[in-house]
């Protein structure tokens, strides 16, 4: 029994062309090789399949009954393989119904999704988005496996095996309601220390750096509310005396709608880079390339 592992694919190509041309010289020309090389390939095929396959006649090489039996299946397999290897690598967003999975925080959802969904509705109406929150090894594994297409944020654990592209540099500010006692006039570090605060402890995000730096600097303040996420912050701050340290992007997205005031932070934080990440396995994936290109076009600064 012939095993596929024993077959050189080039021999099947020679077989198919010999069946068509019935002449070793013409096959050699089509393949760009010498006539002896074609003859040698035919000899290998004869040994492999235990049949002469082609006999010389006055009308050129004619297939044996065994060759005629084999040719339809081999020709079909070669066509299918050629078509498979030459599948178009184009991605047509206007026709695609693909669902992309994005790893981002709730701030990312607030900042990116409204604009991105409006753009998709115009250019890729069949495309869907699904957001997830994964951390550390779970995030690495799911991006390696293609379960998550892109990740956005400050994610230092995505190192080897990942590409990244800078979108913007994030600043931190203080957010409070418009009629807060500290909304006008000077806003000093002492004002910050004494005001009641809401603090977001968002596990696995870059925001933890902010709390670490405040603690390292010995800056304490009365914390009246601790939250695991940012989505509720505008609602709570708009109707309380609480001050919160958040990203400037969140402030921009919610300030007008919730009647909030932005104050420059009295503590000098370093800028935080917000990057777009993808795994190298999908660097050439047409859909992945399209979406990350779109996001870079829309959100890079």
N, C-alpha and C positions, 0 to 999 in steps of 0.2 A: 504494500500500500504506500502510495506517495504521500509524504508529509510536507506541509507548506514550508516547514523550516528548512527542507532540503532544496527548495526551489529558489533560484535567482529570478527575481521579477523581470529582469531584462530578457531572459530566455522566452518568457511568455510574450513579450513585446515582439521579439524576432519571429516567434511562431505566428502571431497574428498577421504581421506584415508579409511573411512568406505565403500565408494562405491567400492574402489579397493579391500580391504581385506575381507569385509563382516564378520568381527570378531572384537569385542571390545578389546580383549586381545592383538591381533597382532597390532592393532592401538596404544594401550597404549605403547607397546614395541618400536614401531617406533618413537613415540613422546617422550619417556622417562618420561611418567607420569603413574599414576595408572589407573586400569580399571574403578573404580568408577568415576574418573575424566572424562573419555571418556563418560561414561553413562550420567553423569550430563550435559556434553556438548550437547549430543544428545537430552536430554530433553529440553534444552534451544532452540535448533534449531526447535524442533517440535512445541513449543509454538510460536516461531517467525514466522514460515512459515505455521502454522496451518495445519500440515500434519504429519502423522506418519513417513514418509520418509523411514524407514527400518522396515521390519517385520521379526520376527523369523520364520525360516522354518527348515526342516531337513537338508538343505544345508547351514545353517548359515543365517546371516542377508541378506535379499533380498530387493532391492530398490523398493519403490512404483512407480507407473507411474509418480507421481509428482517429485520424486527424479531423475528418469531417464530423465525427461524433463529438470531439472535444472542442472544436472551434466556437460554436455558439456560446457556450458557457464562459470560455476564456475571454472572448471578445466583449461579452456583456460585463464581466468582472472588471476588465481594463477600463471600459467606459465609465463604470460607476466609480472606480478608484480615481480616475482622472477628474471627474466632476466633483468628487468629495474634496480632493486636494486643491481644487480651484474654486471652492465656494467663495462667494463675494465676501470681502471683509468690510463692506460698507454697512453703515448703520443709518437707517432712514428714520429720524425721529418722528416725522409726520405720519408714518405708518406703523411704528412700533407699538406694541402693547406690553412692553417689558416693565417689570416692577423693580426699582432700584432701592436698595437698603442702605440707609445712611446712619452712621453712628454720630450722634450729637447730643449736647445737653439741652435742657429746656430753653436756655438762652439762645442756643443755636436755632431751635425751632421758631422762637419768636422773631429772631433777626433774619433768618434765611428763608423760611418756608413761605411767608406771604408773597414776597416778590418772586420767588422761584416758581410757585404754583401758578401765578399769573402768567409768567413767561411760558410755562409748559402748556397752559390752556391754549395759547396761540400757536406754538410751534410743534408741540408733541402731545396732542390731546388724548392719545391712548396710553401715554406713559404714566405710571403710578409711582408714588414714593411711600416708603415705610421707614420710620425712624426707630432706632433702638438705642439702648444704653448698655454698653458692655465695658468691662474694665480688665486691664492687665492681660492675663493669658487667654481669657475668654475672647477678648477683642482680637488678639493676635491670631488665634486659631480660626475664628469665624471669617476673618479677612483672608487668611491663607486658603480657606476652603471655598471662598467666593460667596459665602452667606451674607457678608457685608461688603458692599462695593466701595464705599468711601467713608472716611472718618474725618471729622472737623474738630479742631480745638488745639489745646496745648496737651500733647500726648507724648511725653518723652520716652515712654516704654516702647514705642514703635520705632525701632532702630533698624537693625540689619534686616534686609529683605523687603523694606518698604521705601517707596518714594514719597517725598513731601514737597509741597509748593506753598509759599507764603501767600496768604490772603491779605492780612493786615496786622497791625500791631495794636493790641488792646490796652486802653487806659482804664483806670479805676477812679470813680468819682463818688461823691455822696449824694444820695437821693432822699428827698423829703417832700411833704405836701407844700403847695404854694404859700399857704398862710401859716407855715411853721414859724415859730419865733426866731429860728436861725436861717430863714430863707432869704433874709436881706441883711445888709451890713457886713461887718467882718465875720469870718468864720475861721477861728483859730484852732490850733491843736487842743487847747484847753476846752474850747466849746465842744469839740469832738469827744473829748474824754468824759465830759459831764452829761452829754445828751443821752437819753435812752435809745438803745439800739436793737435792731433786728439783725441777726447774723445768719447767713446761709452757709451750712456745712454740706457742700455738694461733693460727696465721696467720689474719688477717682477723677476729679476735674482740676484744672489749673487754679481754681479759686482758692484751694487750700493754701497756696503759696502766700496769699494775702494775709490770712489769719496767722500763718507762721511768722511772717515778717512783723506784724503788729506785736505778737507775743515776744519775739526776739528783741524788739525795741523797748519792751517793758510798758507798752501802751495798753492800759486797761480802761474799760468803759462798762457802764451798767447795761448788761444784755437782758432784755425783757422778753425776747422771742428768738428761738432757734428753729430754723427751717431746713429741710433736706433738699429744697429745690427753689428756683427763682420765680416760677410762674405766678405764685400768689403774692409776690412782693409788692407790685404796684397797687393791688387792691388794698393791702393792709396798710401800707405807708400813706396812701391817699386819705385815709380816715383815722389816722393816729398821729401821735407825736414822735413816732419812732424814726430814727435815721438809719439808713442802710448803706453799706459800701457795695457797689455793684459796678458792672462794666459800663463804659460810656455807650456801647451799642444797645444795651438794654434800656438805658435812659432815653436814647434817641427814639427808640421804637415805642415807648410808653408815656413819655413826658406830657405831650399835649393831650392825649386821650384821658389821662387820669389826673390832670391838674397838678403836676409835680414840678419841683424846682431842682435843678442840678447845681451843686456847689463843687468847685475844685477841691480835691481832697487835701487836707492840711498835712498829710503824711506823704512823702515822696516815694511812691512805689516804682519799681522798674517797669518798663513796658513789657507786656506779655505777648509773644508771637502767637497768632492763630493761623494754623496751617491746615492744608488739605492733604490727607494721606490715602495711599492706595498700595496694595501689595504688588510686588514685581511680577507675579504670575499673570496679572491682568493689565500690565502696562500697555500692551498692544490690543487689548479688547476694544473693539470699535465703540460699543455702547459706553464703556467706562471712560474712554477718551473723550467722547462727546459730552458726557455729563460733567466731568471735571473741567473741561474747557469752558463749558457754559458757566459753571460756578466761578471759575477764575475771572471770566469776562465780566460777570455781574458784580462780584464782591471784592475783587482785589483792589488795593489802594496803593 
